[in-house]
Amino acid sequence: MKAVIQRVTYASVEVDQKIISSIKNGLLILLGIGIEDTIEDIKWLSNKISNLRIFEDEKEIMNHSIKDTNGNAIVVSQFTLMANTKKGNRPSYIQAAKPDVSVPLYEQFVQQLENDIGKKVGTGIFGADMKIDLRNDGPVTIIIDTKNK
């Protein structure tokens, strides 16, 4: 499981010219689910993200987590994070889990993150053509791969 975590002052997800999720001050999380990912990856990644100290304290030091700041989150499924680009110029996605596996894991991840941060999490629509709008704060962008714990 791979996640690109972006600290944002604003983020929204649009499908068919309709905003389906939007937040202020929090995290936009792009989530890639692989064929070997499990519930253990979900628990570990959600815990790691919810406790990442990437928000500034009163001394402008990144010392607070999303839980500390009562921040918001949006999780968007993005199979292209699982791309293998070692050979040729066309990315291979054979390591990305198929929808029958990835949809339940994505939904479980969203539920786990909601439990870990103590609030509702916005989402995209799995498999839809989504337009993501965001204002990266910092910029702060963190990449986490559960296979590199």
C-alpha positions in Angstrom: 0.0 0.0 0.0 1.4 3.4 -1.0 0.2 6.8 0.1 1.0 10.3 -1.0 0.1 12.6 1.9 -0.2 16.3 1.2 -0.7 18.9 3.9 -3.3 21.3 2.5 -5.1 24.5 3.3 -7.9 23.4 0.9 -8.7 20.3 -1.1 -11.7 19.1 -3.1 -12.7 16.2 -5.3 -14.9 16.8 -8.3 -16.8 14.1 -10.4 -19.0 15.1 -13.3 -18.6 18.8 -12.6 -19.9 18.3 -9.0 -17.8 18.7 -5.9 -18.3 15.5 -3.8 -15.7 16.2 -1.0 -14.0 19.3 0.2 -11.9 20.2 3.2 -10.0 23.0 4.7 -6.8 22.5 6.7 -5.8 18.9 6.7 -4.6 16.1 4.6 -5.2 15.0 1.1 -4.2 11.3 0.9 -3.8 9.6 -2.5 -3.9 5.8 -1.8 -2.5 3.0 -4.0 -3.5 -0.6 -3.1 -1.3 -3.5 -4.2 -2.1 -7.1 -4.8 -0.3 -8.2 -1.5 -1.9 -5.6 0.8 -3.8 -6.7 3.8 -5.7 -5.4 6.8 -2.4 -5.1 8.6 -1.2 -2.6 6.0 -4.4 -0.6 6.6 -4.0 -0.5 10.4 -0.3 0.4 10.2 -0.7 3.1 7.5 -3.7 4.7 9.1 -1.9 4.8 12.5 1.2 6.3 10.8 -0.8 9.0 9.0 -3.0 10.0 11.9 0.1 10.5 14.1 2.4 12.1 11.6 3.7 15.3 13.1 3.6 17.5 10.0 1.5 20.4 11.3 3.2 23.4 12.9 3.0 24.3 16.5 3.0 27.9 18.0 6.8 28.0 17.3 6.3 27.1 13.6 7.9 23.7 14.2 6.2 20.6 12.6 5.2 19.1 15.9 1.5 18.4 15.7 -0.5 15.6 14.0 -3.9 15.8 12.3 -5.4 14.6 15.5 -3.7 17.4 17.5 -5.0 20.1 15.1 -8.5 18.6 14.6 -7.7 18.6 10.9 -9.7 17.1 8.1 -8.8 14.5 5.5 -9.8 13.3 2.1 -8.7 9.9 0.8 -8.7 9.3 -3.0 -7.9 5.9 -4.5 -5.2 6.1 -7.1 -4.0 2.8 -8.7 -1.4 4.6 -10.7 0.7 4.9 -7.5 1.4 1.2 -8.0 3.0 1.8 -11.4 6.2 0.0 -12.3 8.3 2.2 -14.7 11.5 0.1 -14.7 11.1 -1.2 -18.3 10.0 0.8 -21.3 8.0 3.9 -21.3 4.5 2.5 -20.6 4.0 2.0 -16.9 2.9 -1.4 -15.8 0.1 -1.7 -13.2 0.3 -5.5 -12.6 1.1 -4.8 -8.9 -2.1 -2.8 -8.5 -5.0 -4.8 -6.9 -8.1 -5.4 -9.0 -11.3 -3.7 -7.9 -12.7 -6.8 -6.2 -9.8 -6.6 -3.8 -9.0 -2.9 -3.7 -12.5 -1.5 -3.2 -13.0 -3.4 0.1 -9.5 -2.5 1.3 -10.0 1.2 0.3 -13.3 1.3 2.2 -11.7 -0.4 5.3 -8.8 2.1 5.1 -11.3 5.1 5.1 -13.1 3.5 8.1 -9.9 2.9 10.0 -8.7 6.5 9.4 -12.0 7.8 10.6 -11.6 5.8 13.7 -8.0 6.9 14.2 -8.6 10.6 13.8 -12.0 10.6 15.3 -14.0 12.3 12.5 -15.6 11.7 9.1 -13.2 11.5 6.2 -14.0 12.7 2.7 -13.5 10.4 -0.3 -13.5 10.3 -4.0 -15.5 7.8 -6.1 -13.6 4.6 -6.7 -12.8 4.2 -10.4 -14.4 7.6 -11.4 -12.7 10.3 -13.5 -11.9 12.7 -10.7 -10.6 16.2 -10.7 -8.6 17.1 -7.6 -8.1 20.7 -6.6 -5.7 21.5 -3.7 -3.5 24.1 -2.2 -0.5 22.3 -0.8 0.6 24.0 2.5 4.3 24.3 2.9 4.6 22.5 0.6 4.5 19.4 2.7 4.3 16.1 0.8 5.1 12.7 2.3 5.3 9.4 0.6 4.8 6.2 2.6 5.0 2.6 1.4 3.8 -0.1 3.8 6.4 -2.5 2.3 9.1 -0.2 3.6 8.1 -0.1 7.3 
